[in-house]
Amino acid sequence: MEYKHPWIPITKATEEEMLASIGKKNLEDLFCNIPDKFRVKNELDLPESHTELEVIRRIQELADRNVSASDGDVFLGSGVGMHYIPAIVPALAGRSEFVTSYTSYQAEISQGMLQTLFEYQSLLSEILQIDVVNSSMYDMATAVAEAARMTTRVNKNRSTFLVPGSINPEHYQVIHTYTEPAGIDVIKVDFDKETGLMILSDLEAKMSDKVAGVYIENPSHLGFIETQVDEIAKLVHEKGALFVVGVDILSLGVMRPPGEYDADIVVAEGQHLGSPMSYGGPLLGIFGCKNDRKLIYQMPGRLVGMTRTEEEPYENGYVLTLSPREQHIRREKATSNICSNQALAAVTAAVYMSVLGPTGLESLGETISLKSNYAANRLGKISGVRSPALGEFIWKEFVVQFESGITAKQVHDGLLKLGIQGGKILTDEFPEMGESMLFCVSEMHSQKSIDRLVKSVEEIVTTGGARQ
């Protein structure tokens, strides 16, 4: 009698029929293109099967090795961070109407999701002070990369995109992945090693009739606030290029929105808006632009619009106003090959922003500013430590330099031994910053946890990395 695996329903007869349909005699023929020397000849050393209870116990045993990040002893950010998520956010965003809904191709059966995404777009448009926001991208890295390509489609015959030297290295790599096949040159603009600010003379020197767009981050990846935004915007527009700005949405409760300093395209990371870190995802790419047809028509992703009936009583309706991807009518002229948006993460962001409201966003921005500046200033009082090492004004993240002969890795390892996750080591990515780390402080950090960090760093620096 033929053995039938409980989870693999295919029978021998079905297997033979499938092989015959593709002109193969046996399963080995499917792997004929793999050289024999690379094939495994011996039996795999796999453990025996376990019961469900045994598997659960094993998984719990492994999970117990993890250290919770909720106690305020994690100071690692670099674009993704810990923020408090009100209980109402996952309760609403996790409703089955949102979780199980499919992409809104058919407006007549997708009004609920379309309206929610429209609200998401509208909320972000108001916060960013930018006219049009799409219904999301994958993450901020791909949003920046899409913006780079978009600038060259709008400014035809231009193939250079300028970025700050302080850019997030991971974003820089993604930009290259997107732009290299399109023949776009990505060039860094130098930044002042004391203030962090973009060197305007270097920007002006690199501006030419080949530059399609210029990108800045504010707050920057390294935490400092770029105070020259008006001057940069003016210089960029005088040269006929597009001004692209990357922001942290939560900073806009206390900082000027990019629309106020004439940004043409705005990108951001939406993970901060109600989504947990979850071991690296999902993230949420925010993308917006001015109300300019030449920009809107070249914008990647989807755009949900609202219409209404022609006669009273007027009733609103929601549709996919713009969806210029290759699976639709644009084909080879598609502005992007993004095959989906982050709809559920966008719904979560919409709920989160609605819960906070304008006063909540302002209060949160002030709290983060106070706590991060408190931490930076306290660390700066330690002998042999410079903090903040970059920028006069910082928000949430900041660079700390170690000048007493100790390495950033020694500090990082010493903190781990004390149960504290320190900042990101910058030594390899920004060698010009010396032995340095990028710390992140949010509303999740209490004064007690910050003071513990300061005391621990002081102890490690004083003892040269060896605990007394």
C-alpha positions, 0 to 999 in steps of 0.5 A: 500500500502506498504511503501517503504523507498527511501534509503532502496530498500528492499521489504517485499517479499525480506525480507521474502525470505532472512529470509527463506534462513537462516531459520529465521521467522522474523527479531527478530530471528536475535537478539535472542542471545542478552539478553532481558535486554540489548535490547532497548524497547522504541522509539529512541529519534531521531531528525526529518529529515532536508533538505539538506540546513539545514544540511549544515548550521548545519555542518558549524555552528559546523565547525566554532567552530574549530580553524584553525591550519594554523596560526602557533599557534599549537605546538603539534606533537608527530609523526604527524605534520604540514608541508607546502604542495605545491599546486602542490602536491594535484593537481597531487596526486588528479588526477583521474588516481591515485584516482580511480585506484584499487590495481595493481593485473593485471600488464597489466592494471596497468602500470601507478600506478605500475610505480608511486609506483616504483618511490616512492620506488626508491626515498625513497631508495635513501633518506634512503640509504637503498637498498629495500623499499616496496610500503608502510604500514599502518603507522609507528606504524604498520611498527615497529610492522611488523619489530619486527615480521620480525626479529624473522622470519629471526633470527629463535629461537630468540624471544626477541625484544629490544626497547628504553625506550624513544619509542613513547608509542603508537608505543609501544602498537601497537608492543605489539598487534602484537608481543604478539600472536607470543610469542615475548618478547618486552623489553625496554632499559633504556635511560639517563634522561639527554641526552636521549641517550640509555644506552649502558651498559644496552643494552649490559646487555640485549643482549643475543642469544634470541634477534632477533632485536634492535630498535632505533628512530633517531631523537627520539620520544622525539626529541633528536638525538641519537649520538651513532648509530655507537656503537649501530649498532656494538654491535647489529651485534656482537650479531647476531641481526638485527638493526632496525631504525625509522627515520623522513624522513624530518630530512635526509636533514641534518642528516645521513641516516640510511643506512650509519650506517648499519641499516638492517631494516628502518621504518618511518612515511610518513604523513609528505610527503605531507599529511595533519593531517586530524583529525588523518589520513590517515598515511603512513608506510615506510618500507625498508631493505638491499638487502639480500634475507633472509630479502627481502623474509620476508619483509611484504607488496608489492614490485613493480619491473621493468623489460624490454623486451628481445630485442631492442628497450627495453621497461620497464614494471612494476610488483608486484615482491613480494606480500607475503600476505595470499590472495596470494600464501603464505597462512598460510606462509604469512609474513603479513596479511596487506590487502592493502597498502597506495597507494594514500598516497604513490603517494602523498609522491612521488610527494612531494619528487619530488617537493622538490628535494635534495636541497629542502629537505636539506633546509627544514631540516635546516629550521626546525632545526633552528626554533626548536632550536630557540624555545627550547633555548628561552623557556629555558631562562624562570625562572623555565623552562628547555628547551630542557630538554632532549638531547644536540641536538634536531630536530623539537621536544623537551621536556620542563620541568616546575620546578617552581611548576606549572603543565604541565596541567596548562601550557597547559590549560593556552595556550589554553585560549590564543588560542595556542595549546601547546605540548603533556603532558608527565607527565603520559607516562614519569613520570620520566620526571616530569612536562613536555611537548613535543613541535613540531616546524616546518617550519610552525612556524614563529618567531612571533608565536614562540615569542608569545608562549615564552611570553605566557609560561613565563606569565603562569609560572610567574603567576602560571597559573592565568592570571593577 
